Amino acid sequence: MYRAFLIKYGEIGTKGNNRYLFEDALIRQIKYALKGAEGKFELSKEQGRIYVTVASDNYDYDSTVAALKRVFGVLWICPMLQIEDNGFDDLAEQTIEYIKDIYGDKHFTFKVKARRARKNYPLDSMGIAAAIGEKLLEANPNVTVDVHDPEVELNIEIREHINIYSEFIPGPGGMPVGTNGKATLLLSGGIDSPVAGYMIAKRGVTIDAVYFHAPPYTSERAKQKVVDLAKLVARYSGPIRLHVVNFTDIQLYIYDACPHDELTIIMRRYMMRIAEHFAAEEGSLGLITGESIGQVASQTMHSLAVTNEVCKLPVLRPLIGMDKQEIIDRSIEIGTYETSILPFEDCCTIFVAKHPVTKPNLSVIKKSEHHLDEKIDEMMKQAIETTEIIEIS
């Protein structure tokens, strides 16, 4: 039945004279997402409405809806019966058939909500709603009207075509990707960082990513796990440029030269330095991490303050106030959880100290870092120059 979809947006509607820029960005993201669906589609924009119309004989409804549900900026997806204006009797007949096809003989309450954008239609909005409601009651003895809390809200819009719809499939909301600059995600193989990337992308931010690899202590399967996570995030965010940094020599040097209870903090500080280098190259305006206050020793308030000290760019931490179960629930929702829990450890897990410091002192950490002065700059340069870049789409 459905060969057209009405796309409803939320925040974009508050953008005033700039709304068209956000609408155009949303259309671009919908086109990108629909490349993964079976069928061909045309997109159009009309008076605050965005339409997706099927332009091929065959298409797959389920894959189309799944693709649209991954587009940030989409608040609701409404599958529509779109018909020509052949008079009120034809509209009433097709509306009755629509209700019969969708709901069968089910008992339900309903109301009709009509909108007449084309003012030359002979009935006004209230007249359309009342007349169609009367026809539905005559044709369906199992239904009753409830204008306050109906189980089914039947929408009829009189525009260039006539749109009939009653289903509202929730989208992810947020803002279209590309409308709020770019940021660089520190992506690991854990549960948290993919969720952090998703949440920042949801606010319209384009993301790139940096992954710290430590062969032979971390395997190629651990690296592939991160690539797979980046692909899952890219279903929502669009293409991601993934930088794979060989961090082994730096980690071993820190391990040999610095107190072991400070290892995690010092390694984290060098990760942030390297990530910021790539952020500057890519034109990113901030870094993204999956940190949550107090989740582990490196994420206490003291530790976060010491880590932040090396950064010139703002560090975005969208999970900062969430507990672990909330993060897990979101990772399940977006489809990254099963990949995140695969048993391939990343470099942070391999080199973690038995008793890491939870209240690091910045001056003490800086003093420990002086033990690295002889080689660390050259090592960082080498790590940056040998970084592998993987284009994720």
C-alpha positions as CSV (number, residue, x, y, z in Angstrom):
1,M,0.0,0.0,0.0
2,Y,2.6,2.5,1.0
3,R,4.7,4.2,-1.7
4,A,5.2,7.5,0.1
5,F,6.4,8.6,3.5
6,L,5.9,11.9,5.3
7,I,9.0,12.8,7.3
8,K,8.2,15.0,10.3
9,Y,11.0,16.9,12.1
10,G,11.3,18.5,15.5
11,E,13.9,21.1,16.4
12,I,14.4,22.2,12.8
13,G,11.0,23.8,12.9
14,T,12.4,26.4,15.4
15,K,15.2,27.6,13.1
16,G,13.3,30.6,11.7
17,N,14.7,32.0,8.5
18,N,17.5,29.4,8.5
19,R,15.1,26.5,8.6
20,Y,15.6,25.7,4.9
21,L,19.4,25.1,5.5
22,F,18.5,22.4,8.1
23,E,15.8,20.9,5.8
24,D,18.3,20.6,3.0
25,A,20.8,19.0,5.3
26,L,18.1,16.5,6.5
27,I,17.3,15.7,2.9
28,R,20.9,15.0,2.1
29,Q,21.1,12.6,5.1
30,I,17.9,10.8,4.1
31,K,19.3,10.3,0.6
32,Y,22.5,8.9,2.1
33,A,20.6,6.5,4.4
34,L,18.3,5.3,1.6
35,K,21.3,4.0,-0.3
36,G,21.2,1.1,2.0
37,A,17.5,0.3,1.3
38,E,16.1,-1.7,-1.6
39,G,14.5,0.5,-4.2
40,K,14.8,3.9,-5.7
41,F,13.4,7.0,-4.1
42,E,12.6,10.6,-4.8
43,L,12.7,13.3,-2.2
44,S,10.7,16.6,-2.2
45,K,10.0,19.5,0.1
46,E,6.7,21.4,0.4
47,Q,5.6,23.9,3.0
48,G,7.4,22.4,6.0
49,R,6.9,18.9,4.8
50,I,9.5,16.4,3.5
51,Y,8.3,13.5,1.4
52,V,10.0,10.3,0.4
53,T,8.3,8.8,-2.6
54,V,9.1,5.3,-4.1
55,A,10.3,5.7,-7.7
56,S,10.8,2.1,-8.6
57,D,8.4,-0.8,-9.2
58,N,9.9,-2.9,-6.5
59,Y,11.1,-1.7,-3.1
60,D,11.4,-3.2,0.4
61,Y,9.2,-1.5,3.0
62,D,11.1,-2.8,6.1
63,S,14.6,-1.8,4.9
64,T,13.2,1.6,3.9
65,V,11.8,2.3,7.3
66,A,14.9,0.9,9.0
67,A,17.1,3.3,7.0
68,L,14.8,6.3,7.8
69,K,14.9,5.4,11.5
70,R,18.7,6.0,11.5
71,V,18.5,9.6,10.2
72,F,19.2,12.2,12.9
73,G,16.6,15.1,12.6
74,V,13.7,12.7,11.8
75,L,11.2,12.8,14.6
76,W,8.4,10.8,13.0
77,I,8.1,8.6,9.9
78,C,4.5,8.5,8.6
79,P,3.8,5.9,5.8
80,M,1.2,7.5,3.6
81,L,-1.5,6.7,1.1
82,Q,-1.0,9.5,-1.4
83,I,-3.9,10.0,-3.9
84,E,-5.0,12.4,-6.5
85,D,-8.0,14.8,-5.8
86,N,-10.9,13.1,-7.6
87,G,-13.6,14.6,-5.5
88,F,-14.8,14.0,-1.9
89,D,-16.6,10.7,-2.7
90,D,-13.3,9.2,-4.0
91,L,-11.5,10.5,-0.9
92,A,-14.1,9.0,1.4
93,E,-14.0,5.6,-0.4
94,Q,-10.2,5.4,-0.4
95,T,-10.1,6.4,3.3
96,I,-12.5,3.6,4.2
97,E,-10.4,1.1,2.3
98,Y,-7.2,2.5,3.9
99,I,-8.7,1.9,7.4
100,K,-9.9,-1.5,6.5
101,D,-6.5,-2.6,5.1
102,I,-4.6,-1.3,8.1
103,Y,-6.9,-2.2,11.0
104,G,-9.2,-4.9,9.6
105,D,-12.2,-5.5,11.9
106,K,-10.4,-4.4,15.1
107,H,-12.4,-2.4,17.7
108,F,-10.8,1.0,18.2
109,T,-11.5,4.6,18.9
110,F,-10.5,7.3,16.4
111,K,-10.6,10.9,15.5
112,V,-10.0,12.6,12.1
113,K,-7.6,15.4,11.9
114,A,-7.8,17.3,8.6
115,R,-5.6,20.1,7.2
116,R,-6.6,22.0,4.1
117,A,-3.4,23.6,2.8
118,R,-5.1,24.1,-0.6
119,K,-7.8,26.7,0.0
120,N,-9.8,26.0,-3.2
121,Y,-11.0,22.6,-1.8
122,P,-14.8,22.9,-1.3
123,L,-14.8,21.8,2.4
124,D,-12.7,23.5,5.1
125,S,-10.6,21.5,7.6
126,M,-13.4,20.9,10.2
127,G,-15.8,20.0,7.4
128,I,-13.5,17.4,6.0
129,A,-12.9,15.9,9.4
130,A,-16.6,15.7,10.3
131,A,-17.6,14.3,6.9
132,I,-14.9,11.6,6.8
133,G,-15.6,10.7,10.4
134,E,-19.3,10.2,9.5
135,K,-18.4,8.0,6.5
136,L,-16.0,5.8,8.7
137,L,-18.7,5.3,11.3
138,E,-21.2,4.2,8.7
139,A,-18.7,1.7,7.1
140,N,-17.1,0.4,10.3
141,P,-19.5,-0.7,13.1
142,N,-16.6,-1.7,15.4
143,V,-15.2,1.9,15.7
144,T,-16.2,4.9,17.8
145,V,-15.1,8.5,17.9
146,D,-12.9,9.8,20.8
147,V,-11.6,13.3,20.1
148,H,-9.7,13.6,23.3
149,D,-7.7,10.3,23.6
150,P,-8.2,8.2,20.4
151,E,-6.4,5.0,19.7
152,V,-6.1,6.0,16.0
153,E,-5.5,9.5,14.7
154,L,-6.4,9.6,11.1
155,N,-4.7,12.5,9.3
156,I,-5.9,13.9,6.0
157,E,-3.9,16.7,4.3
158,I,-5.3,18.4,1.3
159,R,-2.2,19.6,-0.7
160,E,-1.1,19.2,-4.3
161,H,-1.9,15.6,-3.6
162,I,-4.1,14.3,-0.8
163,N,-2.1,12.5,2.0
164,I,-3.8,9.9,4.2
165,Y,-1.9,8.5,7.2
166,S,-2.4,7.2,10.7
167,E,0.9,5.5,11.6
168,F,3.6,7.4,13.4
169,I,7.0,5.5,13.5
170,P,9.4,7.2,15.9
171,G,12.7,8.4,14.4
172,P,15.9,9.2,16.5
173,G,15.2,13.0,16.7
174,G,18.2,15.3,17.1
175,M,19.7,17.5,14.3
176,P,20.9,16.5,10.8
177,V,24.5,15.5,10.7
178,G,26.7,18.3,9.2
179,T,24.8,21.2,10.7
180,N,27.0,21.6,13.8
181,G,30.6,21.2,12.8
182,K,33.0,18.3,13.3
183,A,34.5,16.5,16.3
184,T,37.0,13.7,16.8
185,L,36.0,10.6,18.7
186,L,38.5,8.5,20.8
187,L,37.0,5.2,19.8
188,S,37.9,2.0,21.7
189,G,36.5,-1.5,21.5
190,G,34.4,-0.9,24.6
191,I,30.7,-0.2,25.2
192,D,31.0,3.5,26.0
193,S,32.8,5.3,23.2
194,P,30.5,4.2,20.3
195,V,27.5,5.4,22.3
196,A,29.3,8.7,22.9
197,G,29.9,9.1,19.1
198,Y,26.3,8.3,18.4
199,M,25.1,10.9,20.9
200,I,27.3,13.7,19.6
201,A,26.4,12.9,16.0
202,K,22.7,13.1,17.0
203,R,23.3,16.8,17.7
204,G,24.3,17.4,14.1
205,V,28.1,16.9,14.5
206,T,30.1,15.2,11.8
207,I,32.6,12.8,13.5
208,D,36.0,11.3,12.7
209,A,37.7,8.8,15.0
210,V,41.0,7.8,16.5
211,Y,41.8,4.3,17.7
212,F,44.9,3.3,19.6
213,H,46.2,-0.1,18.6
214,A,49.0,-2.0,20.5
215,P,50.2,-4.9,18.5
216,P,51.2,-7.6,19.4
217,Y,49.4,-7.1,22.8
218,T,46.2,-6.4,21.0
219,S,45.3,-8.6,18.0
220,E,44.1,-7.8,14.5
221,R,40.7,-9.1,15.7
222,A,40.7,-6.3,18.3
223,K,41.3,-3.8,15.5
224,Q,38.6,-5.3,13.3
225,K,36.2,-5.1,16.2
226,V,36.8,-1.3,16.3
227,V,36.4,-1.0,12.6
228,D,33.1,-2.9,12.9
229,L,32.0,-0.5,15.7
230,A,32.8,2.4,13.5
231,K,30.7,1.0,10.7
232,L,27.8,0.6,13.1
233,V,28.1,4.2,14.3
234,A,28.4,5.4,10.6
235,R,25.0,4.0,9.9
236,Y,23.7,7.0,11.9
237,S,26.6,9.5,11.6
238,G,27.5,9.1,7.9
239,P,31.1,8.4,6.8
240,I,33.8,8.3,9.4
241,R,37.6,8.7,8.8
242,L,39.2,6.3,11.3
243,H,42.8,6.9,12.3
244,V,44.5,3.7,13.6
245,V,47.5,4.7,15.7
246,N,50.2,2.2,16.6
247,F,50.6,3.0,20.3
248,T,52.7,0.1,21.5
249,D,56.2,1.8,21.7
250,I,54.7,4.7,23.6
251,Q,52.9,2.5,26.0
252,L,56.0,0.4,26.7
253,Y,58.1,3.5,27.2
254,I,55.6,4.9,29.7
255,Y,55.4,1.5,31.4
256,D,59.2,1.4,31.9
257,A,59.7,5.0,32.9
258,C,56.7,6.0,35.0
259,P,55.2,4.9,38.3
260,H,52.7,2.1,37.6
261,D,49.9,3.6,39.5
262,E,50.0,6.6,37.1
263,L,50.2,4.6,33.9
264,T,46.6,5.0,32.9
265,I,46.5,8.8,33.4
266,I,49.8,9.4,31.6
267,M,48.9,7.1,28.7
268,R,45.5,8.8,28.5
269,R,47.2,12.2,28.4
270,Y,49.3,11.2,25.4
271,M,46.3,9.7,23.7
272,M,44.6,13.1,24.0
273,R,47.6,14.9,22.6
274,I,47.7,12.6,19.5
275,A,44.0,12.7,19.0
276,E,44.1,16.5,19.1
277,H,46.8,16.5,16.4
278,F,44.5,14.6,14.1
279,A,41.5,16.8,15.1
280,A,43.5,19.9,14.0
281,E,44.3,18.2,10.7
282,E,40.7,17.3,10.1
283,G,39.2,20.6,11.1
284,S,37.5,19.2,14.2
285,L,36.3,21.7,16.9
286,G,36.4,19.2,19.8
287,L,37.3,15.8,21.1
288,I,34.7,13.2,22.1
289,T,35.2,10.5,24.8
290,G,33.0,7.9,26.4
291,E,33.9,8.8,30.0
292,S,31.4,8.8,32.8
293,I,32.2,10.2,36.3
294,G,33.6,7.6,38.6
295,Q,33.1,4.6,36.3
296,V,36.8,3.7,36.5
297,A,39.9,5.2,38.2
298,S,40.8,7.3,35.1
299,Q,37.3,8.8,35.2
300,T,37.2,10.4,38.6
301,M,36.8,14.2,38.7
302,H,40.5,14.5,39.7
303,S,41.6,12.2,36.8
304,L,39.4,14.0,34.3
305,A,40.9,17.4,35.3
306,V,44.4,16.1,34.9
307,T,43.6,14.5,31.5
308,N,41.9,17.7,30.3
309,E,45.0,19.8,31.1
310,V,46.8,18.7,27.9
311,C,43.9,19.7,25.6
312,K,43.4,23.0,23.9
313,L,40.1,21.8,22.2
314,P,37.0,21.3,24.3
315,V,36.4,17.7,25.4
316,L,32.8,16.5,24.8
317,R,31.7,13.8,27.2
318,P,28.0,13.1,26.5
319,L,27.9,10.1,28.9
320,I,29.3,12.0,31.8
321,G,26.3,11.7,34.1
322,M,25.0,8.3,32.9
323,D,25.5,5.1,34.9
324,K,26.7,1.9,33.2
325,Q,23.3,0.3,32.8
326,E,22.0,3.4,31.0
327,I,25.0,3.3,28.6
328,I,24.4,-0.4,28.0
329,D,20.7,0.2,27.3
330,R,21.6,2.8,24.7
331,S,24.2,0.6,23.1
332,I,21.7,-2.2,22.7
333,E,19.2,0.3,21.2
334,I,21.7,1.5,18.6
335,G,23.0,-2.0,17.8
336,T,26.6,-1.7,19.1
337,Y,26.4,-3.7,22.3
338,E,27.0,-7.2,20.8
339,T,30.1,-6.1,19.0
340,S,31.4,-4.2,22.0
341,I,31.3,-7.2,24.3
342,L,33.3,-9.4,21.9
343,P,36.4,-10.7,23.9
344,F,39.1,-8.8,22.1
345,E,40.9,-6.4,24.5
346,D,42.1,-2.9,23.6
347,C,45.3,-1.3,24.7
348,C,43.8,0.5,27.7
349,T,42.7,-2.9,29.1
350,I,46.1,-4.6,28.5
351,F,48.2,-2.0,30.3
352,V,46.0,-1.1,33.2
353,A,47.7,-0.9,36.6
354,K,46.5,-3.2,39.5
355,H,46.0,-0.2,41.8
356,P,45.7,3.0,39.6
357,V,45.7,6.4,41.3
358,T,42.2,7.8,41.7
359,K,43.2,11.3,42.8
360,P,46.2,12.2,40.6
361,N,48.1,15.4,41.4
362,L,48.8,17.4,38.2
363,S,52.3,18.5,39.4
364,V,53.2,15.0,40.3
365,I,52.0,13.6,36.9
366,K,54.0,16.3,35.1
367,K,57.1,15.4,37.1
368,S,56.7,11.8,36.1
369,E,56.3,12.8,32.5
370,H,59.7,14.4,32.5
371,H,61.1,10.9,32.7
372,L,59.9,10.5,29.1
373,D,61.6,13.7,27.7
374,E,64.4,11.9,26.0
375,K,62.3,9.9,23.4
376,I,58.7,10.8,23.7
377,D,58.5,13.6,21.1
378,E,60.2,11.4,18.4
379,M,57.9,8.5,19.4
380,M,54.8,10.6,19.0
381,K,56.0,11.8,15.7
382,Q,56.6,8.3,14.5
383,A,53.2,7.2,15.8
384,I,51.5,10.0,13.9
385,E,53.4,9.4,10.7
386,T,52.7,5.7,10.6
387,T,49.0,6.1,11.4
388,E,46.7,4.0,9.2
389,I,43.6,5.8,7.9
390,I,40.5,3.7,7.1
391,E,37.5,5.3,5.4
392,I,34.3,4.0,7.0
393,S,31.0,4.4,5.1
